[in-house]
């Protein structure tokens, strides 16, 4: 659609209005029923959500238009995970309209309710109940209006397909559009509206085609880099050669001689701008600059010992019994160290933003997972009130946690737009994307465990350095266990890492599960037990037993001979409230050390499933991305110098190398929806490591498990 104010072509999921107060908002929504809902202390919000400052009460908005269409505003963003579909299903279900009647507006700081961001598999778990509450209240308001219109008590009315009708005479009806015609009605109910039960669902719980699928397949979907404004400039910025480098001198005279180039050198911001991005790139090459680069003190190989040296005192996250007593009770003890290097997010869409300054107001179209925090960051950088900044988030081309940070590209675009008085787009190059990434932190896990003479786990001491405790919770029946963390990925990191670190899809969970499930296989081998049976014998958790059995049954665990160089492995974990088990088959070339993953079966219990097709897509995407962290993604660096500039030096999975992936949704409709965007990634590394050991007898303790590391493990 085209925005009437700016003439800018924007996607249907975005709105490009100006700052509005409440009265102007009522004018904006026009003819229709505006429903403001209030949800009190949401019991659905768990402690993790409250720690993240997710609000316990919401003022969110539904617009029911005179044509019967329903507009839903959400502060979440669509970055490929499918919330534009699943949230629409939840609203359609609770309101009583067809899915096709829902229009979604996402990630707009002026139209949408405040939201901390799209991460942590929280959209369906936490915003979903709020949205259902809004839709349920809208349905109740419509029933009251229809009661007056049809002159019938509410108890005798029913709602379906965007209309209210008499239960005894479905032909006596009034549509939502008719009820909304020509009126703006704001209403609250005296109490909480009743929500539909899962057994009543006809839209939620059913497979739904991706609402963004056609636009993305045909190339008509709009991302931040697709936005255009009249007279806009493309900017290229001077970057340091390494983190913590300081600029000594800069000569921009060569760039300034190029026709049409504008040079900015202000407040540490050195940039060149032009109406043609290629000319801007040539101008950047013409800048001569010298930097002071601090000497490197750590590199790719020495980082783990460094992290152990600088780790702060531990924090205890979980304790059962007495680990010292568990050590005495153990017939056999096992002590191992597991490592995982830095990981890049490497989204296909680099960080991009387009900023326009008009008077004292700023509009920014940006690729971000956190529109509202970005609004604050831009406002702070420009020294203006946050309400003067309008952040609009079109489709986001992948984030995985990497676009939930400071929004530097949006700040850069806004600062430059203010300086030159024209709209400015900043689109990071692939090298900039790697350099300025907030990497998954390198981390170490140390585990000491023990089993008694009967193969029961009696001791578990799990110590995590710099990765946090996510997915380290104990679901095995261990009477004496403890989980301790030394430093967090988002905290205590000053001086620990040579560059920025941050959340990476299921932060810390991948290493914690890799370590735990590898250690479990080591103990199973010592007890001469099958890895699956050893797990089942040591956990009474019904959800974990269910996903383990489901994955093993579909996989055909141990039913076919592995053959030379072939092996099978299994791993399981809990993340974002979902339980997942994964079985993998690999083929290992002992000569080269290369690992080919042939088949993966993943079983997931995520409670009620809103869109089964979308859930399976997320599981398949998790497995695909997991292959990268498990086998190939290596970030080489020397001090603050990131030695990876493009995909030729950072190998992510390719479609040509993917195994057969089977995703199983384990039915658990008694449980409210749990996370789906991250859980299936957490056991990938563990299952592959266990399969490699099954194939070769070699145990790997560091990810990624590259051919070089496999060969080294084979050599003993």
C-alpha positions as CSV (number, residue, x, y, z in Angstrom):
1,X,0.0,0.0,0.0
2,X,1.1,3.6,-0.3
3,X,1.2,5.9,2.7
4,X,-0.9,9.0,2.2
5,X,1.4,11.3,4.0
6,X,4.8,10.4,2.5
7,X,4.0,8.6,-0.7
8,X,6.3,5.9,0.4
9,X,5.6,2.4,-0.7
10,X,5.2,0.3,2.5
11,X,4.1,-3.3,3.1
12,X,0.6,-4.1,4.3
13,X,2.1,-5.1,7.7
14,X,3.4,-1.6,8.3
15,X,1.9,1.9,8.8
16,X,3.7,5.1,8.0
17,X,1.7,7.7,9.9
18,X,2.9,10.6,12.0
19,X,2.9,11.0,15.8
20,X,-0.7,10.9,17.1
21,X,-2.4,11.5,20.4
22,X,-5.4,9.6,21.6
23,X,-7.9,11.9,19.9
24,X,-6.0,11.7,16.6
25,X,-5.9,8.0,17.0
26,X,-9.7,7.8,17.1
27,X,-9.7,9.8,13.9
28,X,-7.2,7.5,12.4
29,X,-9.2,4.3,13.0
30,X,-12.2,6.0,11.4
31,X,-15.6,4.3,11.3
32,X,-15.5,1.2,13.4
33,X,-15.5,-0.2,16.9
34,X,-12.4,0.6,18.8
35,X,-12.0,-1.9,21.7
36,X,-9.7,-1.1,24.5
37,X,-9.1,-4.0,26.8
38,X,-7.5,-4.4,30.1
39,X,-6.0,-7.6,31.5
40,X,-5.1,-7.5,35.2
41,X,-2.5,-9.6,36.8
42,X,-1.9,-12.1,34.1
43,X,-1.2,-15.5,35.7
44,X,0.3,-16.6,32.4
45,X,3.3,-14.3,32.8
46,X,6.0,-16.4,34.4
47,X,8.9,-15.1,36.4
48,X,11.2,-15.0,33.4
49,X,8.7,-12.6,31.6
50,X,8.6,-10.4,34.6
51,X,12.3,-10.2,34.8
52,X,12.3,-9.0,31.3
53,X,9.9,-6.2,32.3
54,X,7.1,-7.6,30.1
55,X,4.0,-5.7,31.4
56,X,1.6,-7.4,33.6
57,X,-1.3,-5.4,32.2
58,X,-1.9,-4.4,28.6
59,X,-3.7,-1.7,26.6
60,X,-3.8,-3.2,23.1
61,X,-6.2,-2.4,20.3
62,X,-8.4,-4.1,17.8
63,X,-10.2,-2.2,15.1
64,X,-13.4,-3.6,13.7
65,X,-14.1,-1.8,10.5
66,X,-17.3,-0.9,8.9
67,X,-16.5,-3.5,6.2
68,X,-16.2,-6.2,8.9
69,X,-12.4,-6.5,8.6
70,X,-10.4,-6.6,11.8
71,X,-7.1,-4.9,12.3
72,X,-4.8,-6.2,15.0
73,X,-1.8,-4.2,16.3
74,X,1.1,-6.0,17.9
75,X,4.5,-4.8,19.0
76,X,5.9,-8.1,17.8
77,X,7.7,-8.3,14.4
78,X,7.7,-10.9,11.6
79,X,11.2,-12.2,10.9
80,X,10.3,-15.5,9.3
81,X,9.0,-17.2,12.4
82,X,5.3,-17.0,11.4
83,X,3.7,-14.8,14.1
84,X,1.9,-12.8,11.4
85,X,-0.1,-16.0,10.9
86,X,-0.3,-17.6,14.3
87,X,-1.3,-14.3,16.1
88,X,-4.0,-13.7,13.5
89,X,-5.3,-17.2,14.1
90,X,-5.6,-16.5,17.8
91,X,-7.4,-13.3,17.2
92,X,-9.8,-14.8,14.6
93,X,-10.5,-17.7,16.9
94,X,-11.4,-15.7,19.9
95,X,-13.3,-13.0,18.0
96,X,-15.3,-15.3,15.8
97,X,-14.2,-14.2,12.3
98,X,-12.6,-15.9,9.4
99,X,-8.8,-15.8,9.4
100,X,-8.9,-14.0,6.1
101,X,-10.7,-11.1,7.7
102,X,-7.7,-10.3,10.0
103,X,-5.2,-7.6,9.0
104,X,-2.0,-7.5,11.1
105,X,0.1,-4.4,11.8
106,X,3.3,-5.3,13.6
107,X,6.3,-3.5,15.1
108,X,4.9,0.1,14.8
109,X,5.7,2.2,17.8
110,X,2.8,4.6,17.2
111,X,0.0,2.1,16.5
112,X,1.0,-1.0,18.5
113,X,1.1,-1.6,22.2
114,X,4.5,-1.4,23.9
115,X,6.4,-4.6,23.7
116,X,9.9,-5.4,24.9
117,X,10.8,-7.2,21.6
118,X,10.5,-10.4,19.6
119,X,12.8,-13.0,21.2
120,X,12.8,-15.8,23.7
121,X,10.0,-17.7,22.0
122,X,7.6,-15.4,23.8
123,X,5.2,-14.1,21.1
124,X,2.6,-16.9,21.4
125,X,3.3,-17.6,25.1
126,X,3.0,-14.1,26.4
127,X,1.4,-11.7,23.8
128,X,-0.9,-14.4,22.6
129,X,-3.0,-14.5,25.9
130,X,-3.2,-10.7,25.8
131,X,-4.4,-10.7,22.3
132,X,-7.0,-13.4,23.1
133,X,-8.2,-11.3,25.9
134,X,-8.7,-8.3,23.6
135,X,-10.5,-10.4,21.0
136,X,-12.7,-12.0,23.7
137,X,-13.7,-8.6,25.0
138,X,-14.4,-7.4,21.5
139,X,-16.7,-10.4,21.0
140,X,-18.5,-9.6,24.3
141,X,-19.0,-5.9,23.3
142,X,-20.3,-7.0,19.9
143,X,-22.8,-9.3,21.6
144,X,-24.1,-6.5,23.8
145,X,-24.5,-4.2,20.7
146,X,-26.2,-7.0,18.8
147,X,-28.5,-7.7,21.7
148,X,-29.8,-4.1,21.4
149,X,-29.9,-4.3,17.6
150,X,-31.7,-7.7,17.4
151,X,-33.8,-7.1,20.6
152,X,-32.8,-10.4,22.0
153,X,-30.9,-11.3,25.2
154,X,-27.2,-12.1,24.9
155,X,-27.8,-15.6,26.2
156,X,-29.8,-16.4,23.0
157,X,-27.1,-15.1,20.6
158,X,-24.2,-16.8,18.9
159,X,-21.1,-15.5,17.1
160,X,-19.6,-17.0,14.0
161,X,-17.9,-15.8,10.7
162,X,-18.0,-12.2,11.7
163,X,-21.7,-12.0,12.6
164,X,-24.0,-12.3,15.6
165,X,-27.2,-14.3,15.1
166,X,-30.1,-15.9,17.0
167,X,-29.3,-19.4,18.1
168,X,-32.9,-20.4,17.2
169,X,-32.9,-18.6,13.9
170,X,-29.4,-18.2,12.2
171,X,-31.0,-16.1,9.5
172,X,-31.8,-13.4,12.1
173,X,-28.4,-11.8,12.2
174,X,-26.3,-8.7,12.1
175,X,-22.7,-8.6,10.9
176,X,-19.8,-7.0,12.7
177,X,-19.5,-4.5,9.9
178,X,-23.1,-3.4,10.4
179,X,-22.6,-3.1,14.1
180,X,-19.4,-1.0,13.5
181,X,-21.0,1.2,10.7
182,X,-20.5,4.9,11.3
183,X,-19.7,4.6,15.0
184,X,-16.7,4.8,17.2
185,X,-17.5,3.0,20.4
186,X,-15.1,2.6,23.3
187,X,-16.3,0.2,26.0
188,X,-15.0,-1.8,28.9
189,X,-16.6,-4.9,30.4
190,X,-17.2,-5.1,34.1
191,X,-15.3,-8.4,34.4
192,X,-12.9,-10.6,32.5
193,X,-14.5,-12.1,29.3
194,X,-14.6,-15.8,29.0
195,X,-12.1,-17.3,26.6
196,X,-12.9,-20.2,24.3
197,X,-11.6,-23.6,25.4
198,X,-9.1,-25.4,23.1
199,X,-11.8,-28.0,22.4
200,X,-13.9,-25.3,20.8
201,X,-11.2,-24.1,18.5
202,X,-11.8,-24.2,14.8
203,X,-9.1,-21.8,13.5
204,X,-6.3,-22.1,16.1
205,X,-4.9,-25.6,16.2
206,X,-5.4,-26.0,12.4
207,X,-2.8,-25.8,9.7
208,X,-2.8,-22.4,8.1
209,X,-0.9,-21.2,5.1
210,X,1.7,-18.5,5.8
211,X,0.1,-15.1,5.3
212,X,3.5,-13.7,4.3
213,X,4.3,-16.6,2.0
214,X,3.1,-15.3,-1.3
215,X,4.8,-11.9,-0.9
216,X,8.1,-13.5,0.1
217,X,8.0,-16.1,-2.7
218,X,7.2,-13.5,-5.4
219,X,9.6,-10.9,-4.1
220,X,7.0,-8.3,-3.3
221,X,7.7,-8.4,0.4
222,X,9.2,-5.2,1.7
223,X,12.2,-5.1,4.0
224,X,14.0,-2.0,5.4
225,X,16.4,-2.1,2.4
226,X,13.5,-1.9,0.0
227,X,12.2,1.4,1.4
228,X,12.6,4.5,-0.8
229,X,11.9,8.2,-0.2
230,X,12.3,11.1,-2.6
231,X,15.7,12.6,-2.4
232,X,17.2,10.0,-0.1
233,X,20.9,9.4,0.2
234,X,22.8,6.1,0.7
235,X,25.4,6.3,3.4
236,X,28.7,4.4,3.9
237,X,30.6,4.9,7.2
238,X,34.2,4.7,8.1
239,X,34.8,1.6,10.3
240,X,37.8,0.7,12.5
241,X,40.0,-2.3,11.6
242,X,39.4,-3.8,15.0
243,X,37.3,-3.4,18.1
244,X,38.7,-0.9,20.6
245,X,40.8,0.7,17.9
246,X,40.9,4.6,18.1
247,X,41.0,6.9,15.1
248,X,44.3,8.9,14.9
249,X,43.8,10.8,11.7
250,X,41.4,11.0,8.8
251,X,41.7,12.7,5.4
252,X,38.3,12.9,3.6
253,X,39.5,15.3,0.8
254,X,39.6,12.6,-1.8
255,X,36.0,11.6,-1.1
256,X,34.8,15.2,-1.2
257,X,36.1,15.6,-4.7
258,X,33.7,13.0,-6.2
259,X,30.6,14.7,-7.8
260,X,27.5,14.7,-5.6
261,X,29.2,13.2,-2.6
262,X,28.5,14.7,0.8
263,X,31.1,14.1,3.5
264,X,30.2,14.1,7.2
265,X,32.8,14.2,10.0
266,X,31.0,15.0,13.2
267,X,31.0,13.7,16.7
268,X,33.0,10.6,15.8
269,X,30.7,9.8,12.8
270,X,32.7,9.8,9.6
271,X,30.5,9.0,6.6
272,X,30.0,9.7,2.9
273,X,26.6,10.0,1.2
274,X,25.3,9.9,-2.3
275,X,22.1,9.2,-4.2
276,X,23.9,6.2,-5.8
277,X,25.1,3.5,-3.3
278,X,27.9,2.5,-5.6
279,X,29.3,6.0,-5.7
280,X,29.0,6.2,-1.9
281,X,31.1,3.0,-1.7
282,X,33.8,4.5,-4.0
283,X,33.8,7.6,-1.9
284,X,34.5,5.5,1.2
285,X,37.4,3.9,-0.5
286,X,38.9,7.4,-1.1
287,X,39.1,8.2,2.6
288,X,42.5,7.8,4.2
289,X,42.5,7.0,7.9
290,X,44.9,5.7,10.5
291,X,44.0,3.9,13.7
292,X,45.7,2.9,16.9
293,X,45.0,-0.8,17.3
294,X,45.6,-2.4,20.8
295,X,47.7,-5.5,20.8
296,X,45.8,-8.8,20.8
297,X,45.7,-10.6,24.1
298,X,43.4,-13.5,23.1
299,X,42.5,-15.3,19.9
300,X,40.5,-18.2,18.5
301,X,42.6,-20.8,20.3
302,X,43.3,-19.1,23.6
303,X,39.9,-17.7,24.5
304,X,38.7,-20.6,26.6
305,X,41.5,-20.5,29.1
306,X,41.2,-16.7,29.2
307,X,37.4,-17.0,30.0
308,X,38.1,-19.4,32.9
309,X,40.8,-17.0,34.3
310,X,38.5,-14.0,34.3
311,X,35.3,-15.7,35.4
312,X,33.6,-14.0,38.4
313,X,32.4,-16.0,41.5
314,X,29.6,-18.5,40.8
315,X,25.9,-18.1,41.2
316,X,23.9,-21.1,42.2
317,X,20.8,-21.7,40.1
318,X,19.7,-25.1,41.2
319,X,20.5,-27.6,44.0
320,X,19.2,-30.9,45.1
321,X,20.5,-32.9,47.9
322,X,24.3,-32.8,48.6
323,X,26.7,-33.2,45.7
324,X,29.5,-34.3,48.2
325,X,27.2,-37.1,49.3
326,X,26.5,-38.0,45.7
327,X,30.3,-38.2,45.0
328,X,30.7,-40.7,47.8
329,X,27.7,-42.7,46.6
330,X,29.1,-43.0,43.0
331,X,30.7,-46.2,41.9
332,X,32.2,-44.4,38.9
333,X,32.9,-40.7,38.4
334,X,33.1,-38.7,35.2
335,X,34.6,-35.3,34.8
336,X,34.8,-33.5,31.5
337,X,35.1,-30.0,30.0
338,X,33.0,-28.8,27.0
339,X,33.6,-25.8,24.9
340,X,31.8,-23.7,22.2
341,X,33.4,-20.8,20.3
342,X,31.9,-17.5,19.3
343,X,28.9,-17.7,16.9
344,X,27.7,-15.1,14.4
345,X,24.0,-14.6,13.7
346,X,24.7,-14.2,10.0
347,X,21.1,-13.3,8.8
348,X,20.6,-12.9,5.1
349,X,19.4,-9.4,5.6
350,X,22.1,-7.2,7.1
351,X,21.2,-4.5,9.6
352,X,19.5,-1.8,7.6
353,X,17.6,1.4,8.4
354,X,16.1,4.4,6.5
355,X,15.5,7.6,8.5
356,X,13.6,10.7,7.7
357,X,13.6,13.9,9.8
358,X,10.8,16.4,9.4
359,X,10.9,19.3,11.8
360,X,11.2,17.8,15.3
361,X,9.9,14.4,14.3
362,X,11.9,11.4,13.1
363,X,10.6,8.3,11.3
364,X,12.8,5.2,11.0
365,X,12.1,2.1,9.0
366,X,14.5,-0.5,10.4
367,X,15.3,-4.2,10.6
368,X,15.0,-4.9,14.3
369,X,13.6,-7.3,16.8
370,X,13.1,-4.5,19.3
371,X,11.2,-1.5,17.8
372,X,10.4,0.2,21.2
373,X,13.9,0.0,22.7
374,X,15.2,1.2,19.3
375,X,12.8,4.2,19.6
376,X,14.4,5.1,22.9
377,X,17.9,4.7,21.5
378,X,17.3,6.9,18.5
379,X,15.7,9.5,20.8
380,X,18.6,9.5,23.1
381,X,21.1,9.8,20.3
382,X,19.3,12.9,18.9
383,X,18.5,14.4,22.2
384,X,14.7,14.4,21.6
385,X,11.7,12.9,23.4
386,X,10.9,9.3,22.5
387,X,7.4,10.2,21.3
388,X,9.0,12.3,18.6
389,X,10.5,9.1,17.1
390,X,8.4,6.8,15.1
391,X,9.9,3.4,14.5
392,X,8.3,1.2,11.8
393,X,9.4,-2.4,11.3
394,X,8.7,-4.0,7.9
395,X,9.5,-7.6,7.4
396,X,12.8,-8.6,9.0
397,X,15.1,-10.9,7.1
398,X,16.2,-13.0,10.0
399,X,17.3,-12.0,13.4
400,X,18.0,-15.0,15.7
401,X,18.7,-12.6,18.6
402,X,21.2,-10.5,16.6
403,X,18.8,-7.7,15.9
404,X,17.6,-7.3,19.4
405,X,20.4,-5.1,20.5
406,X,21.3,-1.4,20.3
407,X,20.0,-0.7,16.8
408,X,23.2,1.0,15.7
409,X,22.2,1.2,12.1
410,X,19.0,3.1,13.0
411,X,20.9,5.5,15.2
412,X,23.5,6.1,12.4
413,X,20.7,6.7,9.8
414,X,18.9,9.1,12.1
415,X,22.0,11.1,13.0
416,X,23.0,11.4,9.4
417,X,19.5,12.4,8.2
418,X,19.4,15.1,10.8
419,X,22.8,16.4,9.7
420,X,22.2,16.5,6.0
421,X,18.5,17.3,6.1
422,X,17.5,14.5,3.7
423,X,16.3,10.9,4.2
424,X,19.3,8.6,4.7
425,X,19.6,4.8,4.4
426,X,22.3,2.8,6.1
427,X,22.6,-0.8,5.0
428,X,25.5,-2.6,6.5
429,X,27.8,-4.6,4.2
430,X,28.3,-8.3,5.0
431,X,31.7,-7.4,6.5
432,X,30.1,-4.8,8.7
433,X,27.5,-7.3,9.7
434,X,30.1,-9.8,10.9
435,X,32.2,-7.0,12.5
436,X,29.5,-5.4,14.5
437,X,27.6,-8.5,15.4
438,X,26.8,-9.2,19.1
439,X,28.2,-12.7,18.9
440,X,27.1,-15.7,20.8
441,X,29.7,-15.7,23.5
442,X,32.4,-18.3,23.7
443,X,31.8,-20.4,26.7
444,X,32.8,-23.4,28.8
445,X,30.9,-26.1,30.7
446,X,32.5,-28.4,33.3
447,X,30.5,-31.4,34.5
448,X,31.3,-33.8,37.2
449,X,28.8,-36.7,37.4
450,X,28.6,-40.2,38.9
451,X,26.6,-43.4,38.7
452,X,26.1,-46.1,41.2
453,X,26.7,-49.8,40.5
454,X,23.2,-50.2,39.0
455,X,23.6,-47.4,36.5
456,X,21.6,-44.8,38.4
457,X,22.9,-41.2,38.2
458,X,23.7,-40.2,41.8
459,X,25.8,-37.0,41.2
460,X,25.5,-34.1,38.8
461,X,27.7,-31.0,39.2
462,X,27.1,-28.6,36.2
463,X,29.3,-25.4,36.0
464,X,28.8,-22.9,33.2
465,X,31.2,-20.2,32.3
466,X,29.8,-17.3,30.3
467,X,26.8,-19.0,28.8
468,X,24.2,-18.8,31.6
469,X,21.9,-21.5,32.9
470,X,19.3,-21.7,30.2
471,X,18.3,-25.4,29.5
472,X,20.6,-26.6,32.2
473,X,17.7,-27.5,34.5
474,X,17.8,-31.0,35.8
475,X,15.0,-33.3,34.5
476,X,17.0,-36.5,35.3
477,X,16.2,-38.2,38.6
478,X,19.5,-37.2,40.3
479,X,19.3,-37.0,44.1
480,X,22.4,-34.9,44.4
481,X,22.9,-32.1,41.8
482,X,23.8,-28.5,41.4
483,X,23.9,-25.9,38.5
484,X,26.3,-23.0,38.9
485,X,27.1,-20.2,36.5
486,X,30.2,-18.0,36.3
487,X,29.4,-14.9,34.3
488,X,26.4,-14.3,32.0
489,X,26.3,-13.6,28.3
490,X,24.5,-10.3,28.9
491,X,26.2,-9.4,32.1
492,X,29.6,-9.3,33.8
493,X,31.1,-9.4,30.3
494,X,33.3,-6.3,30.4
495,X,36.9,-7.4,29.9
496,X,35.9,-11.0,29.2
497,X,35.3,-10.8,25.5
498,X,37.2,-8.8,22.8
499,X,34.0,-7.6,21.2
500,X,30.2,-7.4,21.8
501,X,28.3,-10.6,22.7
502,X,24.6,-11.1,23.0
503,X,21.7,-13.6,22.7
504,X,21.9,-16.2,19.9
505,X,18.9,-18.4,19.3
506,X,18.2,-20.1,22.7
507,X,21.1,-18.3,24.4
508,X,23.5,-20.7,26.2
509,X,21.1,-23.6,25.8
510,X,22.9,-25.2,22.9
511,X,26.2,-25.6,24.9
512,X,24.4,-26.6,28.1
513,X,22.5,-29.4,26.3
514,X,25.6,-30.4,24.2
515,X,27.5,-30.9,27.5
516,X,24.8,-32.6,29.5
517,X,23.7,-35.0,26.8
518,X,27.2,-35.9,25.8
519,X,28.0,-36.6,29.5
520,X,24.8,-38.8,29.6
521,X,26.1,-40.9,26.7
522,X,29.5,-41.2,28.3
523,X,27.9,-42.6,31.5
524,X,25.6,-44.9,29.4
525,X,28.6,-46.4,27.7
526,X,30.4,-46.9,31.0
527,X,27.3,-48.7,32.3
528,X,27.1,-50.7,29.1
529,X,23.5,-49.4,28.6
530,X,21.7,-48.3,25.4
531,X,21.7,-44.4,25.4
532,X,17.9,-44.3,25.0
533,X,17.2,-46.8,27.7
534,X,19.7,-45.2,30.0
535,X,17.9,-41.9,29.7
536,X,14.5,-43.5,30.2
537,X,15.8,-45.4,33.2
538,X,17.0,-42.1,34.8
539,X,14.0,-39.8,34.3
540,X,10.5,-40.1,35.5
541,X,9.4,-36.8,33.8
542,X,6.4,-37.8,31.7
543,X,6.8,-35.1,29.1
544,X,10.5,-36.0,28.6
545,X,9.7,-39.7,28.4
546,X,7.0,-39.0,25.9
547,X,9.2,-37.0,23.4
548,X,12.1,-39.5,23.8
549,X,9.8,-42.4,22.9
550,X,8.2,-40.5,20.0
551,X,11.5,-39.6,18.4
552,X,12.9,-43.1,18.9
553,X,9.9,-44.9,17.5
554,X,9.7,-42.7,14.3
555,X,13.5,-42.9,13.9
556,X,13.6,-46.7,14.3
557,X,16.2,-46.5,17.1
558,X,18.7,-49.3,16.7
559,X,16.6,-51.3,14.3
560,X,19.0,-51.1,11.4
561,X,22.8,-51.8,11.5
562,X,24.8,-48.7,11.5
563,X,27.5,-50.0,9.1
564,X,31.1,-48.8,8.8
565,X,31.5,-45.1,9.6
566,X,27.8,-44.7,10.4
567,X,26.3,-44.0,13.8
568,X,23.2,-42.9,15.6
569,X,22.8,-40.5,18.4
570,X,20.1,-39.0,20.6
571,X,19.7,-35.9,22.7
572,X,16.9,-34.1,24.6
573,X,16.2,-30.9,26.4
574,X,13.8,-28.3,27.7
575,X,13.6,-24.8,26.4
576,X,10.9,-22.1,26.6
577,X,8.6,-24.5,28.2
578,X,8.8,-27.0,25.4
579,X,10.2,-30.5,25.6
580,X,12.2,-31.9,22.7
581,X,14.1,-35.0,21.8
582,X,16.2,-35.5,18.6
583,X,17.7,-38.6,17.0
584,X,20.3,-38.3,14.3
585,X,22.1,-40.6,11.9
586,X,25.6,-39.6,10.6
587,X,28.2,-40.9,8.2
588,X,31.8,-40.0,9.1
589,X,34.7,-40.1,6.6
590,X,37.6,-41.2,8.9
591,X,40.1,-40.1,6.3
592,X,39.0,-36.5,6.0
593,X,37.0,-36.2,9.3
594,X,34.0,-34.8,7.4
595,X,30.6,-35.5,8.9
596,X,27.5,-36.0,6.8
597,X,24.2,-35.9,8.7
598,X,21.9,-38.3,6.9
599,X,18.7,-38.1,8.9
600,X,17.2,-36.3,11.8
601,X,13.9,-37.0,13.7
602,X,12.8,-34.4,16.1
603,X,9.8,-34.8,18.5
604,X,8.5,-31.7,20.4
605,X,5.9,-31.2,23.1
606,X,5.0,-27.5,23.0
607,X,1.6,-27.7,24.6
608,X,-1.3,-26.5,22.5
609,X,-0.2,-25.8,18.9
610,X,-1.7,-22.8,17.2
611,X,-0.5,-23.5,13.7
612,X,0.9,-27.1,13.2
613,X,2.4,-26.3,9.8
614,X,4.1,-23.2,11.2
615,X,5.4,-25.2,14.2
616,X,6.9,-27.9,12.1
617,X,8.6,-25.2,9.9
618,X,10.1,-23.7,13.0
619,X,11.4,-27.1,14.1
620,X,12.9,-27.7,10.6
621,X,14.5,-24.3,10.7
622,X,15.9,-25.0,14.2
623,X,17.5,-28.2,13.0
624,X,18.9,-26.6,9.9
625,X,20.5,-23.8,11.9
626,X,21.7,-26.2,14.5
627,X,23.7,-28.1,11.9
628,X,25.8,-24.9,11.5
629,X,26.6,-24.4,15.2
630,X,27.3,-28.1,15.6
631,X,29.6,-28.7,12.6
632,X,30.9,-25.7,10.7
633,X,30.3,-22.1,12.0
634,X,33.8,-21.0,13.2
635,X,34.5,-17.3,14.0
636,X,38.2,-16.7,13.7
637,X,39.6,-13.6,15.4
638,X,42.7,-12.1,16.8
639,X,42.0,-9.7,19.6
640,X,39.4,-7.2,18.4
641,X,40.1,-8.1,14.8
642,X,37.3,-10.2,13.4
643,X,38.9,-12.3,10.6
644,X,35.6,-13.3,9.0
645,X,34.2,-10.9,6.4
646,X,31.9,-13.0,4.4
647,X,30.4,-16.5,3.9
648,X,33.5,-17.8,2.2
649,X,35.1,-17.9,5.7
650,X,32.0,-18.6,7.8
651,X,30.2,-21.7,6.6
652,X,26.5,-21.9,7.3
653,X,24.3,-24.9,6.3
654,X,23.3,-25.1,2.6
655,X,20.2,-26.7,1.3
656,X,22.3,-29.1,-0.8
657,X,23.8,-30.6,2.4
658,X,20.7,-30.9,4.5
659,X,19.6,-34.3,5.8
660,X,16.1,-35.7,5.7
661,X,14.3,-33.9,8.6
662,X,11.1,-35.2,10.3
663,X,9.3,-33.0,12.7
664,X,6.8,-34.6,15.2
665,X,4.4,-32.6,17.3
666,X,3.7,-34.6,20.4
667,X,0.1,-33.9,21.4
668,X,-0.4,-32.1,24.7
669,X,-3.6,-30.0,24.5
670,X,-4.0,-29.8,28.2
671,X,-1.0,-27.3,28.4
672,X,-1.2,-23.7,27.1
673,X,1.1,-22.9,24.1
674,X,4.8,-23.0,24.9
675,X,7.8,-21.8,22.9
676,X,8.3,-23.0,19.4
677,X,11.0,-20.8,17.8
678,X,14.0,-22.1,19.7
679,X,13.5,-25.5,21.5
680,X,14.3,-27.8,18.6
681,X,17.8,-26.2,18.1
682,X,19.1,-27.0,21.6
683,X,19.8,-30.8,21.2
684,X,21.2,-30.8,17.7
685,X,24.8,-30.6,18.7
686,X,24.4,-33.2,21.3
687,X,22.7,-35.7,19.1
688,X,25.3,-35.3,16.3
689,X,28.2,-35.6,18.8
690,X,26.7,-38.8,20.2
691,X,26.2,-40.1,16.7
692,X,29.8,-39.3,15.7
693,X,31.0,-41.2,18.8
694,X,28.7,-44.1,17.9
695,X,30.2,-44.2,14.4
696,X,33.9,-43.8,15.3
697,X,34.4,-44.3,19.0
698,X,35.8,-40.8,19.2
699,X,34.2,-38.3,21.6
700,X,34.3,-34.6,20.7
701,X,34.2,-32.0,23.5
702,X,34.2,-28.8,21.4
703,X,31.8,-27.3,18.9
704,X,31.8,-26.8,16.1
705,X,32.9,-30.4,15.3
706,X,34.9,-29.5,12.2
707,X,36.7,-32.1,10.1
708,X,40.0,-31.1,11.7
709,X,38.6,-31.6,15.2
710,X,37.1,-35.0,14.2
711,X,40.4,-36.1,12.8
712,X,42.2,-35.0,16.0
713,X,39.7,-36.9,18.1
714,X,40.1,-40.0,15.9
715,X,43.9,-39.8,16.4
716,X,43.3,-40.0,20.2
